[in-house]
Protein backbone atom coordinates (compact mmCIF):
# COMPACT_ATOMS: atom_id res chain seq x y z
CA UNK A 1 0.00 0.00 0.00
CA UNK A 2 1.16 3.50 -0.87
CA UNK A 3 1.12 6.09 1.93
CA UNK A 4 0.94 9.84 1.56
CA UNK A 5 3.13 12.02 3.78
CA UNK A 6 0.32 14.57 4.26
CA UNK A 7 -2.29 13.74 6.89
CA UNK A 8 -3.88 14.85 10.17
CA UNK A 9 -5.25 13.02 13.21
CA UNK A 10 -6.83 14.20 16.46
CA UNK A 11 -7.88 12.07 19.43
CA UNK A 12 -9.22 13.06 22.87
CA UNK A 13 -10.12 11.31 26.09
CA UNK A 14 -11.26 12.26 29.59
CA UNK A 15 -8.94 11.51 32.48
CA UNK A 16 -9.11 12.14 36.23
CA UNK A 17 -6.85 15.16 35.72
CA UNK A 18 -8.77 16.67 32.80
CA UNK A 19 -9.34 16.28 29.05
CA UNK A 20 -6.31 14.95 27.22
CA UNK A 21 -5.96 15.76 23.51
CA UNK A 22 -3.36 14.55 21.01
CA UNK A 23 -3.03 16.17 17.58
CA UNK A 24 -0.63 14.88 14.93
CA UNK A 25 -0.07 16.41 11.51
CA UNK A 26 2.48 15.40 8.89
CA UNK A 27 3.66 16.97 5.62
CA UNK A 28 6.17 15.88 3.00
CA UNK A 29 9.85 15.90 3.95
CA UNK A 30 13.07 14.28 2.76
CA UNK A 31 13.29 12.16 5.91
CA UNK A 32 11.40 11.64 9.18
CA UNK A 33 11.52 14.79 11.31
CA UNK A 34 9.48 14.72 14.54
CA UNK A 35 8.62 17.70 16.74
CA UNK A 36 6.68 17.36 19.99
CA UNK A 37 4.98 19.92 22.21
CA UNK A 38 4.02 18.29 25.50
CA UNK A 39 2.89 19.53 28.92
CA UNK A 40 5.60 19.48 31.57
CA UNK A 41 3.94 16.53 33.30
CA UNK A 42 4.31 14.45 30.10
CA UNK A 43 7.70 15.66 28.94
CA UNK A 44 9.33 12.35 29.87
CA UNK A 45 7.20 10.57 27.23
CA UNK A 46 8.81 12.32 24.27
CA UNK A 47 11.49 9.69 23.64
CA UNK A 48 8.88 6.94 23.67
CA UNK A 49 6.62 8.87 21.29
CA UNK A 50 9.53 9.48 18.97
CA UNK A 51 10.37 5.77 18.92
CA UNK A 52 6.75 4.84 18.13
CA UNK A 53 6.64 7.37 15.30
CA UNK A 54 9.88 6.08 13.77
CA UNK A 55 8.46 2.55 13.71
CA UNK A 56 5.16 3.61 12.15
CA UNK A 57 6.40 6.20 9.62
CA UNK A 58 9.28 6.22 7.14
CA UNK A 59 9.30 9.86 5.98
CA UNK A 60 7.58 13.15 6.65
CA UNK A 61 7.71 16.15 8.96
CA UNK A 62 5.62 15.30 12.03
CA UNK A 63 4.28 17.85 14.50
CA UNK A 64 2.61 16.48 17.62
CA UNK A 65 0.69 18.62 20.11
CA UNK A 66 -0.49 17.16 23.44
CA UNK A 67 -2.79 19.28 25.59
CA UNK A 68 -4.27 18.70 29.04
CA UNK A 69 -7.31 20.84 29.86
CA UNK A 70 -8.04 20.77 33.58
CA UNK A 71 -11.67 20.29 34.65
CA UNK A 72 -11.20 21.31 38.25
CA UNK A 73 -10.44 19.26 41.31
CA UNK A 74 -11.83 15.73 41.39
CA UNK A 75 -11.76 13.09 44.08
CA UNK A 76 -8.76 11.38 42.56
CA UNK A 77 -6.86 14.60 41.94
CA UNK A 78 -7.59 16.16 45.35
CA UNK A 79 -4.61 17.03 47.51
CA UNK A 80 -3.73 14.81 50.47
CA UNK A 81 -2.67 16.47 53.71
CA UNK A 82 -0.23 14.67 55.96
CA UNK A 83 -1.78 15.33 59.38
CA UNK A 84 1.32 14.29 61.32
CA UNK A 85 3.57 16.53 59.22
CA UNK A 86 1.07 19.38 59.51
CA UNK A 87 1.02 19.05 63.29
CA UNK A 88 4.82 19.24 63.37
CA UNK A 89 4.79 22.44 61.33
CA UNK A 90 2.08 24.02 63.50
CA UNK A 91 3.91 23.08 66.71
CA UNK A 92 7.13 24.58 65.40
CA UNK A 93 5.29 27.74 64.38
CA UNK A 94 3.71 28.01 67.85
CA UNK A 95 7.12 27.73 69.50
CA UNK A 96 8.43 30.52 67.27
CA UNK A 97 5.43 32.66 68.15
CA UNK A 98 6.05 32.15 71.89
CA UNK A 99 9.71 33.08 71.53
CA UNK A 100 8.99 36.00 69.22
CA UNK A 101 5.61 37.57 70.04
CA UNK A 102 6.07 40.23 67.33
CA UNK A 103 6.13 37.57 64.58
CA UNK A 104 3.33 37.61 62.02
CA UNK A 105 0.40 35.22 62.08
CA UNK A 106 0.85 31.96 60.18
CA UNK A 107 -0.45 31.99 56.58
CA UNK A 108 -2.35 28.75 55.69
CA UNK A 109 -1.04 28.82 52.10
CA UNK A 110 2.51 28.94 53.40
CA UNK A 111 1.76 25.92 55.54
CA UNK A 112 0.43 23.99 52.53
CA UNK A 113 3.55 24.91 50.56
CA UNK A 114 5.83 23.51 53.26
CA UNK A 115 7.52 20.29 52.00
CA UNK A 116 5.68 17.12 53.00
CA UNK A 117 2.47 18.79 54.23
CA UNK A 118 0.46 18.61 51.01
CA UNK A 119 0.85 15.85 48.40
CA UNK A 120 -1.10 14.62 45.39
CA UNK A 121 -1.88 10.93 44.87
CA UNK A 122 1.33 9.15 43.90
CA UNK A 123 -0.25 7.23 41.01
CA UNK A 124 -2.11 10.18 39.43
CA UNK A 125 0.81 11.28 37.24
CA UNK A 126 1.61 7.71 36.28
CA UNK A 127 -2.01 7.12 35.26
CA UNK A 128 -1.94 10.29 33.17
CA UNK A 129 1.21 9.16 31.38
CA UNK A 130 -0.33 5.77 30.64
CA UNK A 131 -3.42 7.46 29.20
CA UNK A 132 -1.28 9.80 27.10
CA UNK A 133 0.76 6.87 25.74
CA UNK A 134 -2.39 4.97 24.76
CA UNK A 135 -3.94 8.07 23.21
CA UNK A 136 -0.81 8.84 21.20
CA UNK A 137 -0.82 5.30 19.77
CA UNK A 138 -4.48 5.70 18.86
CA UNK A 139 -3.79 9.01 17.12
CA UNK A 140 -0.76 7.53 15.33
CA UNK A 141 -2.87 4.62 14.06
CA UNK A 142 -5.49 7.06 12.84
CA UNK A 143 -2.79 9.10 11.11
CA UNK A 144 -1.50 6.02 9.29
CA UNK A 145 -5.01 5.19 8.11
CA UNK A 146 -5.42 8.73 6.79
CA UNK A 147 -2.04 8.57 5.06
CA UNK A 148 -3.03 5.25 3.49
CA UNK A 149 -6.33 6.63 2.17
CA UNK A 150 -4.57 9.67 0.73
CA UNK A 151 -1.86 7.42 -0.70
CA UNK A 152 -4.50 5.38 -2.51
CA UNK A 153 -5.76 8.54 -4.21
CA UNK A 154 -2.22 9.54 -5.20
CA UNK A 155 -1.58 6.09 -6.64
CA UNK A 156 -4.74 6.29 -8.73
CA UNK A 157 -3.82 9.72 -10.09
CA UNK A 158 -0.32 8.54 -11.04
CA UNK A 159 -1.66 5.43 -12.76
CA UNK A 160 -4.07 7.57 -14.77
CA UNK A 161 -1.20 9.78 -15.93
CA UNK A 162 0.87 6.70 -16.79
CA UNK A 163 -1.92 5.47 -19.03
CA UNK A 164 -1.92 8.79 -20.84
CA UNK A 165 1.86 8.67 -21.23
CA UNK A 166 1.67 5.11 -22.62
CA UNK A 167 -1.06 6.18 -25.05
CA UNK A 168 1.02 9.14 -26.23
CA UNK A 169 4.04 6.90 -26.79
CA UNK A 170 1.98 4.36 -28.74
CA UNK A 171 0.70 7.08 -31.07
CA UNK A 172 4.20 8.44 -31.53
CA UNK A 173 5.56 4.99 -32.43
CA UNK A 174 2.83 4.61 -35.00
CA UNK A 175 3.63 7.99 -36.57
CA UNK A 176 7.44 7.60 -36.67
CA UNK A 177 7.81 5.66 -39.96
CA UNK A 178 5.64 8.19 -41.76
CA UNK A 179 7.50 11.11 -40.20
CA UNK A 180 10.87 9.65 -41.18
CA UNK A 181 9.69 9.16 -44.75
CA UNK A 182 8.34 12.71 -44.88
CA UNK A 183 11.71 14.03 -43.72
CA UNK A 184 13.48 12.00 -46.41
CA UNK A 185 11.17 13.28 -49.14
CA UNK A 186 11.62 16.89 -48.01
CA UNK A 187 15.39 16.64 -48.35
CA UNK A 188 15.17 14.99 -51.78
CA UNK A 189 12.69 17.63 -52.97
CA UNK A 190 14.91 20.48 -51.84
CA UNK A 191 17.87 19.01 -53.72
CA UNK A 192 15.74 18.57 -56.81
CA UNK A 193 14.58 22.17 -56.58
CA UNK A 194 18.22 23.27 -56.63
CA UNK A 195 18.66 21.48 -59.98
CA UNK A 196 22.22 20.43 -59.24
CA UNK A 197 24.00 17.16 -59.85
CA UNK A 198 24.91 15.28 -56.70
CA UNK A 199 26.47 11.96 -55.83
CA UNK A 200 23.56 9.60 -55.11
CA UNK A 201 25.74 7.46 -52.87
CA UNK A 202 26.70 10.49 -50.79
CA UNK A 203 23.04 11.55 -50.66
CA UNK A 204 21.99 8.19 -49.33
CA UNK A 205 24.71 8.36 -46.67
CA UNK A 206 23.49 11.79 -45.55
CA UNK A 207 19.90 10.60 -45.46
CA UNK A 208 20.91 7.63 -43.31
CA UNK A 209 22.85 9.93 -41.01
CA UNK A 210 19.86 12.25 -40.64
CA UNK A 211 17.59 9.31 -39.92
CA UNK A 212 19.94 8.10 -37.20
CA UNK A 213 20.04 11.53 -35.57
CA UNK A 214 16.24 11.74 -35.60
CA UNK A 215 15.72 8.14 -34.45
CA UNK A 216 13.94 8.11 -31.06
CA UNK A 217 13.29 4.39 -30.72
CA UNK A 218 15.81 4.17 -27.87
CA UNK A 219 14.12 7.01 -25.98
CA UNK A 220 10.69 5.43 -26.48
CA UNK A 221 11.98 2.08 -25.22
CA UNK A 222 13.39 3.75 -22.10
CA UNK A 223 10.13 5.58 -21.46
CA UNK A 224 8.25 2.28 -21.75
CA UNK A 225 10.71 0.75 -19.27
CA UNK A 226 10.15 3.65 -16.84
CA UNK A 227 6.38 3.17 -17.09
CA UNK A 228 6.77 -0.51 -16.18
CA UNK A 229 9.08 0.34 -13.28
CA UNK A 230 6.68 2.94 -11.84
CA UNK A 231 3.83 0.45 -12.01
CA UNK A 232 6.01 -2.18 -10.33
CA UNK A 233 6.94 0.21 -7.51
CA UNK A 234 3.31 1.20 -6.94
CA UNK A 235 2.22 -2.44 -6.96
CA UNK A 236 4.98 -3.40 -4.52
CA UNK A 237 3.94 -0.63 -2.12
CA UNK A 238 5.78 0.47 0.99
CA UNK A 239 7.99 3.57 1.21
CA UNK A 240 8.79 4.15 -2.48
CA UNK A 241 8.63 7.94 -2.79
CA UNK A 242 12.37 8.38 -3.29
CA UNK A 243 12.48 5.75 -6.04
CA UNK A 244 9.47 7.26 -7.79
CA UNK A 245 11.04 10.70 -7.61
CA UNK A 246 14.18 9.35 -9.29
CA UNK A 247 12.06 7.72 -12.02
CA UNK A 248 10.31 11.04 -12.64
CA UNK A 249 13.73 12.61 -13.27
CA UNK A 250 14.52 9.86 -15.76
CA UNK A 251 11.15 10.37 -17.43
CA UNK A 252 11.89 14.05 -17.85
CA UNK A 253 15.37 13.41 -19.24
CA UNK A 254 14.03 11.13 -21.99
CA UNK A 255 11.23 13.57 -22.81
CA UNK A 256 13.80 16.36 -23.22
CA UNK A 257 15.87 14.18 -25.56
CA UNK A 258 12.75 13.33 -27.51
CA UNK A 259 12.01 17.02 -27.90
CA UNK A 260 15.56 17.85 -29.03
CA UNK A 261 15.40 15.18 -31.75
CA UNK A 262 12.03 16.32 -33.01
CA UNK A 263 11.81 16.94 -36.76
CA UNK A 264 8.07 17.51 -36.96
CA UNK A 265 5.45 19.61 -35.17
CA UNK A 266 3.54 16.50 -34.12
CA UNK A 267 6.61 15.06 -32.40
CA UNK A 268 7.25 18.34 -30.61
CA UNK A 269 3.64 18.45 -29.45
CA UNK A 270 3.92 14.89 -28.16
CA UNK A 271 7.09 15.78 -26.26
CA UNK A 272 5.38 18.79 -24.67
CA UNK A 273 2.38 16.69 -23.70
CA UNK A 274 4.70 14.12 -22.12
CA UNK A 275 6.45 16.82 -20.10
CA UNK A 276 3.11 18.09 -18.80
CA UNK A 277 2.05 14.59 -17.73
CA UNK A 278 5.44 13.90 -16.14
CA UNK A 279 5.29 17.16 -14.17
CA UNK A 280 1.81 16.28 -12.92
CA UNK A 281 3.09 12.90 -11.73
CA UNK A 282 6.16 14.47 -10.15
CA UNK A 283 3.97 16.82 -8.08
CA UNK A 284 2.03 13.85 -6.73
CA UNK A 285 5.15 11.79 -6.10
CA UNK A 286 6.50 14.54 -3.83
CA UNK A 287 3.81 13.60 -1.29
CA UNK A 288 4.44 9.85 -1.31
CA UNK A 289 6.24 8.35 1.67
Buried (B, 14 or more C-beta within 10 A) or exposed (E): EBBBBBBBBEBBEEBBBBEBBBBBBBBBEEEBEBEBEBBEBBEEBBEEBBEBBEEBBBBBBBBBBBBBEEEEEEEEBEEEEEEEBBEBBEEEBEEEBEEEEEEEEEEEEEBEEBEEBBEEBEEBBEBBBEBBBBBBBBBBEBBBEBBBEBBBEBBEBBBEBBEBBBEBBEEBBEBBEEBBEEBBEEEEEEBEEEEEEEEEEEEEEBBEEBBEEBEBEEBBEBBBEBBEBBBEBBEEEEBBBBBBBEBBEBBBBBBBBBBEBBBBEBBEBBBEBBBEBBBBBBEBBBBBB
